[in-house]
């Protein structure tokens, strides 16, 4: 009975690299600052 037992190991697929939340928030903050700066320049003209 034990001879018929087989064990298969499951392999997880490679997951892509996920950026850290802090880096995503930093990029978002830079974008917001840039958009605010452009809007301010446009309003001052």
ROFIKOL-165918 format. One record per residue: residue number from 0; residue in one letter; x negated, y, z negated of N, C-alpha, C in turn. Coordinates in nm, 4 decimals, decimal comma. Layout:
<pts>
@resi->NUM | resn->A | n_px->X | n_py->Y | n_pz->Z | ca_px->X | ca_py->Y | ca_pz->Z | c_px->X | c_py->Y | c_pz->Z
...
</pts>
This chain:
<pts>
@resi->0 | resn->X | n_px->-0,0824 | n_py->-0,1180 | n_pz->0,0000 | ca_px->0,0000 | ca_py->0,0000 | ca_pz->0,0000 | c_px->-0,0875 | c_py->0,1253 | c_pz->0,0000
@resi->1 | resn->X | n_px->-0,1942 | n_py->0,1272 | n_pz->-0,0732 | ca_px->-0,2830 | ca_py->0,2435 | ca_pz->-0,0783 | c_px->-0,3577 | c_py->0,2587 | c_pz->0,0536
@resi->2 | resn->X | n_px->-0,3816 | n_py->0,1521 | n_pz->0,1259 | ca_px->-0,4556 | ca_py->0,1600 | ca_pz->0,2516 | c_px->-0,3809 | c_py->0,2420 | c_pz->0,3566
@resi->3 | resn->X | n_px->-0,2494 | n_py->0,2476 | n_pz->0,3477 | ca_px->-0,1691 | ca_py->0,3205 | ca_pz->0,4461 | c_px->-0,1593 | c_py->0,4704 | c_pz->0,4154
@resi->4 | resn->X | n_px->-0,2161 | n_py->0,5127 | n_pz->0,3059 | ca_px->-0,2064 | ca_py->0,6521 | ca_pz->0,2646 | c_px->-0,3108 | c_py->0,7364 | c_pz->0,3383
@resi->5 | resn->X | n_px->-0,2664 | n_py->0,8449 | n_pz->0,3973 | ca_px->-0,3610 | ca_py->0,9368 | ca_pz->0,4621 | c_px->-0,3358 | c_py->1,0778 | c_pz->0,4101
@resi->6 | resn->X | n_px->-0,4417 | n_py->1,1532 | n_pz->0,4043 | ca_px->-0,4325 | ca_py->1,2899 | ca_pz->0,3532 | c_px->-0,4803 | c_py->1,3836 | c_pz->0,4628
@resi->7 | resn->X | n_px->-0,3956 | n_py->1,4774 | n_pz->0,4998 | ca_px->-0,4327 | ca_py->1,5788 | ca_pz->0,5985 | c_px->-0,4448 | c_py->1,7125 | c_pz->0,5263
@resi->8 | resn->X | n_px->-0,5521 | n_py->1,7824 | n_pz->0,5560 | ca_px->-0,5720 | ca_py->1,9138 | ca_pz->0,4953 | c_px->-0,5142 | c_py->2,0197 | c_pz->0,5868
@resi->9 | resn->X | n_px->-0,4380 | n_py->2,1080 | n_pz->0,5288 | ca_px->-0,3797 | ca_py->2,2175 | ca_pz->0,6058 | c_px->-0,4823 | c_py->2,3289 | c_pz->0,6181
@resi->10 | resn->X | n_px->-0,4968 | n_py->2,3803 | n_pz->0,7380 | ca_px->-0,5878 | ca_py->2,4924 | ca_pz->0,7592 | c_px->-0,5054 | c_py->2,6177 | c_pz->0,7805
@resi->11 | resn->X | n_px->-0,5421 | n_py->2,7204 | n_pz->0,7084 | ca_px->-0,4730 | ca_py->2,8476 | ca_pz->0,7257 | c_px->-0,5296 | c_py->2,9171 | c_pz->0,8484
@resi->12 | resn->X | n_px->-0,4448 | n_py->2,9792 | n_pz->0,9280 | ca_px->-0,4966 | ca_py->3,0533 | ca_pz->1,0432 | c_px->-0,5736 | c_py->3,1753 | c_pz->0,9951
@resi->13 | resn->X | n_px->-0,6716 | n_py->3,2158 | n_pz->1,0756 | ca_px->-0,7480 | ca_py->3,3353 | ca_pz->1,0409 | c_px->-0,6558 | c_py->3,4559 | c_pz->1,0397
@resi->14 | resn->X | n_px->-0,6591 | n_py->3,5276 | n_pz->0,9318 | ca_px->-0,5792 | ca_py->3,6495 | ca_pz->0,9242 | c_px->-0,6677 | c_py->3,7663 | c_pz->0,9624
@resi->15 | resn->X | n_px->-0,6079 | n_py->3,8655 | n_pz->1,0226 | ca_px->-0,6839 | ca_py->3,9836 | ca_pz->1,0621 | c_px->-0,7252 | c_py->4,0634 | c_pz->0,9402
@resi->16 | resn->X | n_px->-0,8177 | n_py->4,1530 | n_pz->0,9611 | ca_px->-0,8625 | ca_py->4,2371 | ca_pz->0,8508 | c_px->-0,7549 | c_py->4,3413 | c_pz->0,8221
@resi->17 | resn->X | n_px->-0,7255 | n_py->4,3566 | n_pz->0,6967 | ca_px->-0,6245 | ca_py->4,4536 | ca_pz->0,6546 | c_px->-0,6972 | c_py->4,5694 | c_pz->0,5877
@resi->18 | resn->X | n_px->-0,6743 | n_py->4,6920 | n_pz->0,6361 | ca_px->-0,7439 | ca_py->4,8049 | ca_pz->0,5741 | c_px->-0,6955 | c_py->4,8291 | c_pz->0,4315
@resi->19 | resn->X | n_px->-0,7820 | n_py->4,8880 | n_pz->0,3522 | ca_px->-0,7444 | ca_py->4,9190 | ca_pz->0,2146 | c_px->-0,6388 | c_py->5,0294 | c_pz->0,2139
@resi->20 | resn->X | n_px->-0,5477 | n_py->5,0251 | n_pz->0,1181 | ca_px->-0,4443 | ca_py->5,1285 | ca_pz->0,1119 | c_px->-0,5026 | c_py->5,2688 | c_pz->0,0977
@resi->21 | resn->X | n_px->-0,6146 | n_py->5,2818 | n_pz->0,0275 | ca_px->-0,6741 | ca_py->5,4140 | ca_pz->0,0071 | c_px->-0,7210 | c_py->5,4726 | c_pz->0,1397
@resi->22 | resn->X | n_px->-0,7759 | n_py->5,3893 | n_pz->0,2279 | ca_px->-0,8234 | ca_py->5,4417 | ca_pz->0,3561 | c_px->-0,7062 | c_py->5,4830 | c_pz->0,4443
@resi->23 | resn->X | n_px->-0,5968 | n_py->5,4092 | n_pz->0,4383 | ca_px->-0,4783 | ca_py->5,4452 | ca_pz->0,5166 | c_px->-0,4201 | c_py->5,5766 | c_pz->0,4644
@resi->24 | resn->X | n_px->-0,4141 | n_py->5,5911 | n_pz->0,3337 | ca_px->-0,3622 | ca_py->5,7151 | ca_pz->0,2753 | c_px->-0,4543 | c_py->5,8324 | c_pz->0,3054
@resi->25 | resn->X | n_px->-0,5844 | n_py->5,8086 | n_pz->0,3090 | ca_px->-0,6791 | ca_py->5,9141 | ca_pz->0,3432 | c_px->-0,6599 | c_py->5,9619 | c_pz->0,4854
@resi->26 | resn->X | n_px->-0,6426 | n_py->5,8681 | n_pz->0,5785 | ca_px->-0,6189 | ca_py->5,9061 | ca_pz->0,7181 | c_px->-0,4870 | c_py->5,9813 | c_pz->0,7325
@resi->27 | resn->X | n_px->-0,3871 | n_py->5,9394 | n_pz->0,6598 | ca_px->-0,2580 | ca_py->6,0081 | ca_pz->0,6635 | c_px->-0,2709 | c_py->6,1502 | c_pz->0,6087
@resi->28 | resn->X | n_px->-0,3462 | n_py->6,1664 | n_pz->0,5012 | ca_px->-0,3658 | ca_py->6,2994 | ca_pz->0,4423 | c_px->-0,4401 | c_py->6,3908 | c_pz->0,5388
@resi->29 | resn->X | n_px->-0,5413 | n_py->6,3389 | n_pz->0,6071 | ca_px->-0,6151 | ca_py->6,4194 | ca_pz->0,7049 | c_px->-0,5230 | c_py->6,4614 | c_pz->0,8186
@resi->30 | resn->X | n_px->-0,4372 | n_py->6,3726 | n_pz->0,8635 | ca_px->-0,3414 | ca_py->6,4054 | ca_pz->0,9693 | c_px->-0,2437 | c_py->6,5132 | c_pz->0,9266
@resi->31 | resn->X | n_px->-0,1959 | n_py->6,5038 | n_pz->0,8028 | ca_px->-0,1018 | ca_py->6,6043 | ca_pz->0,7520 | c_px->-0,1710 | c_py->6,7397 | c_pz->0,7396
@resi->32 | resn->X | n_px->-0,2945 | n_py->6,7407 | n_pz->0,6912 | ca_px->-0,3685 | ca_py->6,8668 | ca_pz->0,6804 | c_px->-0,3930 | c_py->6,9281 | c_pz->0,8178
@resi->33 | resn->X | n_px->-0,4271 | n_py->6,8451 | n_pz->0,9155 | ca_px->-0,4485 | ca_py->6,8953 | ca_pz->1,0512 | c_px->-0,3216 | c_py->6,9514 | c_pz->1,1119
@resi->34 | resn->X | n_px->-0,2105 | n_py->6,8831 | n_pz->1,0924 | ca_px->-0,0830 | ca_py->6,9316 | ca_pz->1,1462 | c_px->-0,0414 | c_py->7,0610 | c_pz->1,0770
@resi->35 | resn->X | n_px->-0,0628 | n_py->7,0694 | n_pz->0,9472 | ca_px->-0,0307 | ca_py->7,1920 | ca_pz->0,8740 | c_px->-0,1169 | c_py->7,3083 | c_pz->0,9191
@resi->36 | resn->X | n_px->-0,2438 | n_py->7,2814 | n_pz->0,9445 | ca_px->-0,3344 | ca_py->7,3859 | ca_pz->0,9919 | c_px->-0,2927 | c_py->7,4349 | c_pz->1,1304
@resi->37 | resn->X | n_px->-0,2582 | n_py->7,3430 | n_pz->1,2186 | ca_px->-0,2148 | ca_py->7,3812 | ca_pz->1,3536 | c_px->-0,0848 | c_py->7,4612 | c_pz->1,3481
@resi->38 | resn->X | n_px->0,0063 | n_py->7,4217 | n_pz->1,2628 | ca_px->0,1333 | ca_py->7,4936 | ca_pz->1,2492 | c_px->0,1106 | c_py->7,6339 | c_pz->1,1935
@resi->39 | resn->X | n_px->0,0212 | n_py->7,6451 | n_pz->1,0963 | ca_px->-0,0096 | ca_py->7,7764 | ca_pz->1,0385 | c_px->-0,0700 | c_py->7,8688 | c_pz->1,1436
@resi->40 | resn->X | n_px->-0,1626 | n_py->7,8164 | n_pz->1,2240 | ca_px->-0,2229 | ca_py->7,8977 | ca_pz->1,3304 | c_px->-0,1180 | c_py->7,9431 | c_pz->1,4305
@resi->41 | resn->X | n_px->-0,0271 | n_py->7,8539 | n_pz->1,4638 | ca_px->0,0765 | ca_py->7,8868 | ca_pz->1,5623 | c_px->0,1704 | c_py->7,9944 | c_pz->1,5073
@resi->42 | resn->X | n_px->0,2036 | n_py->7,9864 | n_pz->1,3796 | ca_px->0,2945 | ca_py->8,0839 | ca_pz->1,3196 | c_px->0,2282 | c_py->8,2208 | c_pz->1,3021
@resi->43 | resn->X | n_px->0,0966 | n_py->8,2248 | n_pz->1,2831 | ca_px->0,0266 | ca_py->8,3513 | ca_pz->1,2620 | c_px->0,0052 | c_py->8,4288 | c_pz->1,3918
@resi->44 | resn->X | n_px->0,0136 | n_py->8,3638 | n_pz->1,5057 | ca_px->-0,0085 | ca_py->8,4325 | ca_pz->1,6341 | c_px->0,1100 | c_py->8,5152 | c_pz->1,6750
</pts>
